[in-house]
Amino acid sequence: MEITLANPMPGHDRDACVALRVNDTDLYYNEWNPKVKVLRAPKDEDWGARTFDLPDASGNTVFVMGPVTGK
């Protein structure tokens, strides 16, 4: 797992971005979904990643992304 912190993120409607890069997006979604609030289920992005979002304890959005796997 790799973490990226970016600030600012112009054009993304947010002042900062926290992203977790993982090897298997669906694996983490299936593990975390029953335990934490997920804002958006996994989807394949046009730019070549599979992503989902969840909030951190302060209400910031954490962007989880991994490779498209064909699931």
Phi and psi restraints in degrees (range 20) as a CNS / XPLOR table:
assign (resid 1 and name C) (resid 2 and name N)
       (resid 2 and name CA) (resid 2 and name C) 1.0 -130.1 20.0 2
assign (resid 2 and name N) (resid 2 and name CA)
       (resid 2 and name C) (resid 3 and name N) 1.0 138.7 20.0 2
assign (resid 2 and name C) (resid 3 and name N)
       (resid 3 and name CA) (resid 3 and name C) 1.0 -111.8 20.0 2
assign (resid 3 and name N) (resid 3 and name CA)
       (resid 3 and name C) (resid 4 and name N) 1.0 139.4 20.0 2
assign (resid 3 and name C) (resid 4 and name N)
       (resid 4 and name CA) (resid 4 and name C) 1.0 -125.7 20.0 2
assign (resid 4 and name N) (resid 4 and name CA)
       (resid 4 and name C) (resid 5 and name N) 1.0 130.8 20.0 2
assign (resid 4 and name C) (resid 5 and name N)
       (resid 5 and name CA) (resid 5 and name C) 1.0 -114.9 20.0 2
assign (resid 5 and name N) (resid 5 and name CA)
       (resid 5 and name C) (resid 6 and name N) 1.0 123.4 20.0 2
assign (resid 5 and name C) (resid 6 and name N)
       (resid 6 and name CA) (resid 6 and name C) 1.0 -128.6 20.0 2
assign (resid 6 and name N) (resid 6 and name CA)
       (resid 6 and name C) (resid 7 and name N) 1.0 138.9 20.0 2
assign (resid 6 and name C) (resid 7 and name N)
       (resid 7 and name CA) (resid 7 and name C) 1.0 -154.5 20.0 2
assign (resid 7 and name N) (resid 7 and name CA)
       (resid 7 and name C) (resid 8 and name N) 1.0 130.3 20.0 2
assign (resid 7 and name C) (resid 8 and name N)
       (resid 8 and name CA) (resid 8 and name C) 1.0 -82.6 20.0 2
assign (resid 8 and name N) (resid 8 and name CA)
       (resid 8 and name C) (resid 9 and name N) 1.0 173.6 20.0 2
assign (resid 8 and name C) (resid 9 and name N)
       (resid 9 and name CA) (resid 9 and name C) 1.0 -120.4 20.0 2
assign (resid 9 and name N) (resid 9 and name CA)
       (resid 9 and name C) (resid 10 and name N) 1.0 71.8 20.0 2
assign (resid 9 and name C) (resid 10 and name N)
       (resid 10 and name CA) (resid 10 and name C) 1.0 -59.6 20.0 2
assign (resid 10 and name N) (resid 10 and name CA)
       (resid 10 and name C) (resid 11 and name N) 1.0 140.6 20.0 2
assign (resid 10 and name C) (resid 11 and name N)
       (resid 11 and name CA) (resid 11 and name C) 1.0 85.1 20.0 2
assign (resid 11 and name N) (resid 11 and name CA)
       (resid 11 and name C) (resid 12 and name N) 1.0 -1.5 20.0 2
assign (resid 11 and name C) (resid 12 and name N)
       (resid 12 and name CA) (resid 12 and name C) 1.0 -113.7 20.0 2
assign (resid 12 and name N) (resid 12 and name CA)
       (resid 12 and name C) (resid 13 and name N) 1.0 10.3 20.0 2
assign (resid 12 and name C) (resid 13 and name N)
       (resid 13 and name CA) (resid 13 and name C) 1.0 58.4 20.0 2
assign (resid 13 and name N) (resid 13 and name CA)
       (resid 13 and name C) (resid 14 and name N) 1.0 35.7 20.0 2
assign (resid 13 and name C) (resid 14 and name N)
       (resid 14 and name CA) (resid 14 and name C) 1.0 -154.3 20.0 2
assign (resid 14 and name N) (resid 14 and name CA)
       (resid 14 and name C) (resid 15 and name N) 1.0 153.8 20.0 2
assign (resid 14 and name C) (resid 15 and name N)
       (resid 15 and name CA) (resid 15 and name C) 1.0 -85.8 20.0 2
assign (resid 15 and name N) (resid 15 and name CA)
       (resid 15 and name C) (resid 16 and name N) 1.0 -21.5 20.0 2
assign (resid 15 and name C) (resid 16 and name N)
       (resid 16 and name CA) (resid 16 and name C) 1.0 -149.0 20.0 2
assign (resid 16 and name N) (resid 16 and name CA)
       (resid 16 and name C) (resid 17 and name N) 1.0 163.3 20.0 2
assign (resid 16 and name C) (resid 17 and name N)
       (resid 17 and name CA) (resid 17 and name C) 1.0 -139.9 20.0 2
assign (resid 17 and name N) (resid 17 and name CA)
       (resid 17 and name C) (resid 18 and name N) 1.0 132.8 20.0 2
assign (resid 17 and name C) (resid 18 and name N)
       (resid 18 and name CA) (resid 18 and name C) 1.0 -112.9 20.0 2
assign (resid 18 and name N) (resid 18 and name CA)
       (resid 18 and name C) (resid 19 and name N) 1.0 123.7 20.0 2
assign (resid 18 and name C) (resid 19 and name N)
       (resid 19 and name CA) (resid 19 and name C) 1.0 -125.8 20.0 2
assign (resid 19 and name N) (resid 19 and name CA)
       (resid 19 and name C) (resid 20 and name N) 1.0 138.5 20.0 2
assign (resid 19 and name C) (resid 20 and name N)
       (resid 20 and name CA) (resid 20 and name C) 1.0 -110.6 20.0 2
assign (resid 20 and name N) (resid 20 and name CA)
       (resid 20 and name C) (resid 21 and name N) 1.0 120.6 20.0 2
assign (resid 20 and name C) (resid 21 and name N)
       (resid 21 and name CA) (resid 21 and name C) 1.0 -95.6 20.0 2
assign (resid 21 and name N) (resid 21 and name CA)
       (resid 21 and name C) (resid 22 and name N) 1.0 124.3 20.0 2
assign (resid 21 and name C) (resid 22 and name N)
       (resid 22 and name CA) (resid 22 and name C) 1.0 -125.8 20.0 2
assign (resid 22 and name N) (resid 22 and name CA)
       (resid 22 and name C) (resid 23 and name N) 1.0 165.2 20.0 2
assign (resid 22 and name C) (resid 23 and name N)
       (resid 23 and name CA) (resid 23 and name C) 1.0 -82.0 20.0 2
assign (resid 23 and name N) (resid 23 and name CA)
       (resid 23 and name C) (resid 24 and name N) 1.0 -25.3 20.0 2
assign (resid 23 and name C) (resid 24 and name N)
       (resid 24 and name CA) (resid 24 and name C) 1.0 -145.0 20.0 2
assign (resid 24 and name N) (resid 24 and name CA)
       (resid 24 and name C) (resid 25 and name N) 1.0 96.7 20.0 2
assign (resid 24 and name C) (resid 25 and name N)
       (resid 25 and name CA) (resid 25 and name C) 1.0 -58.0 20.0 2
assign (resid 25 and name N) (resid 25 and name CA)
       (resid 25 and name C) (resid 26 and name N) 1.0 -44.5 20.0 2
assign (resid 25 and name C) (resid 26 and name N)
       (resid 26 and name CA) (resid 26 and name C) 1.0 -66.3 20.0 2
assign (resid 26 and name N) (resid 26 and name CA)
       (resid 26 and name C) (resid 27 and name N) 1.0 -34.2 20.0 2
assign (resid 26 and name C) (resid 27 and name N)
       (resid 27 and name CA) (resid 27 and name C) 1.0 -60.2 20.0 2
assign (resid 27 and name N) (resid 27 and name CA)
       (resid 27 and name C) (resid 28 and name N) 1.0 -47.9 20.0 2
assign (resid 27 and name C) (resid 28 and name N)
       (resid 28 and name CA) (resid 28 and name C) 1.0 -68.9 20.0 2
assign (resid 28 and name N) (resid 28 and name CA)
       (resid 28 and name C) (resid 29 and name N) 1.0 -39.6 20.0 2
assign (resid 28 and name C) (resid 29 and name N)
       (resid 29 and name CA) (resid 29 and name C) 1.0 -59.4 20.0 2
assign (resid 29 and name N) (resid 29 and name CA)
       (resid 29 and name C) (resid 30 and name N) 1.0 -47.5 20.0 2
assign (resid 29 and name C) (resid 30 and name N)
       (resid 30 and name CA) (resid 30 and name C) 1.0 -64.8 20.0 2
assign (resid 30 and name N) (resid 30 and name CA)
       (resid 30 and name C) (resid 31 and name N) 1.0 -33.6 20.0 2
assign (resid 30 and name C) (resid 31 and name N)
       (resid 31 and name CA) (resid 31 and name C) 1.0 -75.2 20.0 2
assign (resid 31 and name N) (resid 31 and name CA)
       (resid 31 and name C) (resid 32 and name N) 1.0 -42.4 20.0 2
assign (resid 31 and name C) (resid 32 and name N)
       (resid 32 and name CA) (resid 32 and name C) 1.0 -86.3 20.0 2
assign (resid 32 and name N) (resid 32 and name CA)
       (resid 32 and name C) (resid 33 and name N) 1.0 -30.0 20.0 2
assign (resid 32 and name C) (resid 33 and name N)
       (resid 33 and name CA) (resid 33 and name C) 1.0 -54.5 20.0 2
assign (resid 33 and name N) (resid 33 and name CA)
       (resid 33 and name C) (resid 34 and name N) 1.0 -41.9 20.0 2
assign (resid 33 and name C) (resid 34 and name N)
       (resid 34 and name CA) (resid 34 and name C) 1.0 -72.1 20.0 2
assign (resid 34 and name N) (resid 34 and name CA)
       (resid 34 and name C) (resid 35 and name N) 1.0 -15.8 20.0 2
assign (resid 34 and name C) (resid 35 and name N)
       (resid 35 and name CA) (resid 35 and name C) 1.0 -104.2 20.0 2
assign (resid 35 and name N) (resid 35 and name CA)
       (resid 35 and name C) (resid 36 and name N) 1.0 -26.7 20.0 2
assign (resid 35 and name C) (resid 36 and name N)
       (resid 36 and name CA) (resid 36 and name C) 1.0 -135.5 20.0 2
assign (resid 36 and name N) (resid 36 and name CA)
       (resid 36 and name C) (resid 37 and name N) 1.0 160.7 20.0 2
assign (resid 36 and name C) (resid 37 and name N)
       (resid 37 and name CA) (resid 37 and name C) 1.0 -70.5 20.0 2
assign (resid 37 and name N) (resid 37 and name CA)
       (resid 37 and name C) (resid 38 and name N) 1.0 128.9 20.0 2
assign (resid 37 and name C) (resid 38 and name N)
       (resid 38 and name CA) (resid 38 and name C) 1.0 -108.8 20.0 2
assign (resid 38 and name N) (resid 38 and name CA)
       (resid 38 and name C) (resid 39 and name N) 1.0 130.4 20.0 2
assign (resid 38 and name C) (resid 39 and name N)
       (resid 39 and name CA) (resid 39 and name C) 1.0 -81.3 20.0 2
assign (resid 39 and name N) (resid 39 and name CA)
       (resid 39 and name C) (resid 40 and name N) 1.0 -30.3 20.0 2
assign (resid 39 and name C) (resid 40 and name N)
       (resid 40 and name CA) (resid 40 and name C) 1.0 -153.3 20.0 2
assign (resid 40 and name N) (resid 40 and name CA)
       (resid 40 and name C) (resid 41 and name N) 1.0 131.6 20.0 2
assign (resid 40 and name C) (resid 41 and name N)
       (resid 41 and name CA) (resid 41 and name C) 1.0 -68.0 20.0 2
assign (resid 41 and name N) (resid 41 and name CA)
       (resid 41 and name C) (resid 42 and name N) 1.0 162.0 20.0 2
assign (resid 41 and name C) (resid 42 and name N)
       (resid 42 and name CA) (resid 42 and name C) 1.0 -59.4 20.0 2
assign (resid 42 and name N) (resid 42 and name CA)
       (resid 42 and name C) (resid 43 and name N) 1.0 143.2 20.0 2
assign (resid 42 and name C) (resid 43 and name N)
       (resid 43 and name CA) (resid 43 and name C) 1.0 -149.3 20.0 2
assign (resid 43 and name N) (resid 43 and name CA)
       (resid 43 and name C) (resid 44 and name N) 1.0 152.6 20.0 2
assign (resid 43 and name C) (resid 44 and name N)
       (resid 44 and name CA) (resid 44 and name C) 1.0 -83.4 20.0 2
assign (resid 44 and name N) (resid 44 and name CA)
       (resid 44 and name C) (resid 45 and name N) 1.0 125.8 20.0 2
assign (resid 44 and name C) (resid 45 and name N)
       (resid 45 and name CA) (resid 45 and name C) 1.0 -88.3 20.0 2
assign (resid 45 and name N) (resid 45 and name CA)
       (resid 45 and name C) (resid 46 and name N) 1.0 152.2 20.0 2
assign (resid 45 and name C) (resid 46 and name N)
       (resid 46 and name CA) (resid 46 and name C) 1.0 -60.5 20.0 2
assign (resid 46 and name N) (resid 46 and name CA)
       (resid 46 and name C) (resid 47 and name N) 1.0 -26.6 20.0 2
assign (resid 46 and name C) (resid 47 and name N)
       (resid 47 and name CA) (resid 47 and name C) 1.0 -89.8 20.0 2
assign (resid 47 and name N) (resid 47 and name CA)
       (resid 47 and name C) (resid 48 and name N) 1.0 9.4 20.0 2
assign (resid 47 and name C) (resid 48 and name N)
       (resid 48 and name CA) (resid 48 and name C) 1.0 96.9 20.0 2
assign (resid 48 and name N) (resid 48 and name CA)
       (resid 48 and name C) (resid 49 and name N) 1.0 26.4 20.0 2
assign (resid 48 and name C) (resid 49 and name N)
       (resid 49 and name CA) (resid 49 and name C) 1.0 -132.7 20.0 2
assign (resid 49 and name N) (resid 49 and name CA)
       (resid 49 and name C) (resid 50 and name N) 1.0 162.1 20.0 2
assign (resid 49 and name C) (resid 50 and name N)
       (resid 50 and name CA) (resid 50 and name C) 1.0 -110.9 20.0 2
assign (resid 50 and name N) (resid 50 and name CA)
       (resid 50 and name C) (resid 51 and name N) 1.0 127.8 20.0 2
assign (resid 50 and name C) (resid 51 and name N)
       (resid 51 and name CA) (resid 51 and name C) 1.0 -135.5 20.0 2
assign (resid 51 and name N) (resid 51 and name CA)
       (resid 51 and name C) (resid 52 and name N) 1.0 158.0 20.0 2
assign (resid 51 and name C) (resid 52 and name N)
       (resid 52 and name CA) (resid 52 and name C) 1.0 -150.7 20.0 2
assign (resid 52 and name N) (resid 52 and name CA)
       (resid 52 and name C) (resid 53 and name N) 1.0 164.4 20.0 2
assign (resid 52 and name C) (resid 53 and name N)
       (resid 53 and name CA) (resid 53 and name C) 1.0 -123.3 20.0 2
assign (resid 53 and name N) (resid 53 and name CA)
       (resid 53 and name C) (resid 54 and name N) 1.0 146.3 20.0 2
assign (resid 53 and name C) (resid 54 and name N)
       (resid 54 and name CA) (resid 54 and name C) 1.0 -146.1 20.0 2
assign (resid 54 and name N) (resid 54 and name CA)
       (resid 54 and name C) (resid 55 and name N) 1.0 156.4 20.0 2
assign (resid 54 and name C) (resid 55 and name N)
       (resid 55 and name CA) (resid 55 and name C) 1.0 -88.8 20.0 2
assign (resid 55 and name N) (resid 55 and name CA)
       (resid 55 and name C) (resid 56 and name N) 1.0 149.3 20.0 2
assign (resid 55 and name C) (resid 56 and name N)
       (resid 56 and name CA) (resid 56 and name C) 1.0 -88.2 20.0 2
assign (resid 56 and name N) (resid 56 and name CA)
       (resid 56 and name C) (resid 57 and name N) 1.0 -177.3 20.0 2
assign (resid 56 and name C) (resid 57 and name N)
       (resid 57 and name CA) (resid 57 and name C) 1.0 -63.5 20.0 2
assign (resid 57 and name N) (resid 57 and name CA)
       (resid 57 and name C) (resid 58 and name N) 1.0 -21.3 20.0 2
assign (resid 57 and name C) (resid 58 and name N)
       (resid 58 and name CA) (resid 58 and name C) 1.0 -96.8 20.0 2
assign (resid 58 and name N) (resid 58 and name CA)
       (resid 58 and name C) (resid 59 and name N) 1.0 2.6 20.0 2
assign (resid 58 and name C) (resid 59 and name N)
       (resid 59 and name CA) (resid 59 and name C) 1.0 90.5 20.0 2
assign (resid 59 and name N) (resid 59 and name CA)
       (resid 59 and name C) (resid 60 and name N) 1.0 3.3 20.0 2
assign (resid 59 and name C) (resid 60 and name N)
       (resid 60 and name CA) (resid 60 and name C) 1.0 -76.0 20.0 2
assign (resid 60 and name N) (resid 60 and name CA)
       (resid 60 and name C) (resid 61 and name N) 1.0 152.2 20.0 2
assign (resid 60 and name C) (resid 61 and name N)
       (resid 61 and name CA) (resid 61 and name C) 1.0 -86.7 20.0 2
assign (resid 61 and name N) (resid 61 and name CA)
       (resid 61 and name C) (resid 62 and name N) 1.0 130.9 20.0 2
assign (resid 61 and name C) (resid 62 and name N)
       (resid 62 and name CA) (resid 62 and name C) 1.0 -105.2 20.0 2
assign (resid 62 and name N) (resid 62 and name CA)
       (resid 62 and name C) (resid 63 and name N) 1.0 124.3 20.0 2
assign (resid 62 and name C) (resid 63 and name N)
       (resid 63 and name CA) (resid 63 and name C) 1.0 -98.3 20.0 2
assign (resid 63 and name N) (resid 63 and name CA)
       (resid 63 and name C) (resid 64 and name N) 1.0 116.5 20.0 2
assign (resid 63 and name C) (resid 64 and name N)
       (resid 64 and name CA) (resid 64 and name C) 1.0 -103.4 20.0 2
assign (resid 64 and name N) (resid 64 and name CA)
       (resid 64 and name C) (resid 65 and name N) 1.0 128.3 20.0 2
assign (resid 64 and name C) (resid 65 and name N)
       (resid 65 and name CA) (resid 65 and name C) 1.0 -140.4 20.0 2
assign (resid 65 and name N) (resid 65 and name CA)
       (resid 65 and name C) (resid 66 and name N) 1.0 146.7 20.0 2
assign (resid 65 and name C) (resid 66 and name N)
       (resid 66 and name CA) (resid 66 and name C) 1.0 -152.8 20.0 2
assign (resid 66 and name N) (resid 66 and name CA)
       (resid 66 and name C) (resid 67 and name N) 1.0 -176.6 20.0 2
assign (resid 66 and name C) (resid 67 and name N)
       (resid 67 and name CA) (resid 67 and name C) 1.0 -72.2 20.0 2
assign (resid 67 and name N) (resid 67 and name CA)
       (resid 67 and name C) (resid 68 and name N) 1.0 152.1 20.0 2
assign (resid 67 and name C) (resid 68 and name N)
       (resid 68 and name CA) (resid 68 and name C) 1.0 -69.8 20.0 2
assign (resid 68 and name N) (resid 68 and name CA)
       (resid 68 and name C) (resid 69 and name N) 1.0 128.4 20.0 2
assign (resid 68 and name C) (resid 69 and name N)
       (resid 69 and name CA) (resid 69 and name C) 1.0 -112.2 20.0 2
assign (resid 69 and name N) (resid 69 and name CA)
       (resid 69 and name C) (resid 70 and name N) 1.0 -6.8 20.0 2
assign (resid 69 and name C) (resid 70 and name N)
       (resid 70 and name CA) (resid 70 and name C) 1.0 83.6 20.0 2
assign (resid 70 and name N) (resid 70 and name CA)
       (resid 70 and name C) (resid 71 and name N) 1.0 12.6 20.0 2
